[in-house]
Amino acid sequence: MKLYYSPGACSLASHIALIEGGTDFEAVKVDLSTHETEGGKDFYEISPRGYVPLIDTGEYGLITENPAVLMYLADKTQGPPKGHAFYDMLEWIGFIGTEIHGSYGPLFGGADDAQQAEAKKTLAKKYELAEKLMDGSEWLVGDSPSVADNYLFVTTLWADKMGVDLPQSLKDFRARNMERPAVQKAMEAEGLG
Ligand SMILES: N[C@@H](CCC(=O)N[C@@H](CS)C(=O)NCC(=O)O)C(=O)O
């Protein structure tokens, strides 16, 4: 398996899953400003979307888009939860991708100060909703972290960096994730302090 990633980007969620699952994989760094891989290849030639995460599964070829990549990795590592919990996990991945990740757009470049301030307000509200949906649970689905937790965790790192307000329970969630050995290893591998 090959994971195309950029340090600290949403692909960190997949990186954590691969390490936690004990999967044999190669991590290929992509410079998102030039869309070149560390080996000097044009990333658009590999994936027309030009964004991470992208995995080369071997068995099915390339898979991109967080929901598909994370579900594939859940299948290959811990095994997705069964019954209603399976749909809970899908709900979370959808919520994190569209409501939270999507709302970071203006903070990742190209927006003026007013748009950025608006995005921070929107995000603070989304995290308040996430807190409400978690309803005091430590993890998003069941009693252990899943690929959905990895994804939400990565966005809480962005919150810290971009000055987005997080409710205390989400700060605690971030701290809890930072204690996971796979999170520490993936962050170290991506050169994140
Ligand atoms: N819809 C994609 C979005 C992925 C995405 O936004 N990736 C960012 C990093 S977090 C990226 O690679 N941006 C660079 C670009 O779009 O050129 C998904 O859910 O996987």
The ligand as an SDF file (V2000), in Angstrom:
LIG
                    3D

 20 19  0  0  0  0  0  0  0  0999 V2000
  -12.7040   16.1630   -1.2070 N   0  0  0  0  0  0  0  0  0  0  0  0
  -11.3770   15.7730   -0.7770 C   0  0  0  0  0  0  0  0  0  0  0  0
  -10.6600   16.9710   -0.2030 C   0  0  0  0  0  0  0  0  0  0  0  0
   -9.2540   16.6340    0.2100 C   0  0  0  0  0  0  0  0  0  0  0  0
   -8.4810   17.8960    0.5470 C   0  0  0  0  0  0  0  0  0  0  0  0
   -9.0570   18.9820    0.7680 O   0  0  0  0  0  0  0  0  0  0  0  0
   -7.1650   17.7460    0.6190 N   0  0  0  0  0  0  0  0  0  0  0  0
   -6.3200   18.8970    0.8390 C   0  0  0  0  0  0  0  0  0  0  0  0
   -5.4400   18.6790    2.0550 C   0  0  0  0  0  0  0  0  0  0  0  0
   -6.3920   18.5650    3.5700 S   0  0  0  0  0  0  0  0  0  0  0  0
   -5.4210   19.0570   -0.3810 C   0  0  0  0  0  0  0  0  0  0  0  0
   -4.7940   18.1240   -0.8100 O   0  0  0  0  0  0  0  0  0  0  0  0
   -5.3750   20.2860   -0.9230 N   0  0  0  0  0  0  0  0  0  0  0  0
   -4.5390   20.6020   -2.0400 C   0  0  0  0  0  0  0  0  0  0  0  0
   -5.2880   20.8740   -3.3040 C   0  0  0  0  0  0  0  0  0  0  0  0
   -6.5480   20.7760   -3.2990 O   0  0  0  0  0  0  0  0  0  0  0  0
   -4.6610   21.1930   -4.2860 O   0  0  0  0  0  0  0  0  0  0  0  0
  -11.4590   14.6490    0.2610 C   0  0  0  0  0  0  0  0  0  0  0  0
  -12.4110   14.5890    1.0190 O   0  0  0  0  0  0  0  0  0  0  0  0
  -10.5560   13.8260    0.2830 O   0  0  0  0  0  0  0  0  0  0  0  0
  1  2  1  0
  2  3  1  0
  2 18  1  0
  3  4  1  0
  4  5  1  0
  5  6  2  0
  5  7  1  0
  7  8  1  0
  8  9  1  0
  8 11  1  0
  9 10  1  0
 11 12  2  0
 11 13  1  0
 13 14  1  0
 14 15  1  0
 15 16  2  0
 15 17  1  0
 18 19  2  0
 18 20  1  0
M  END
$$$$
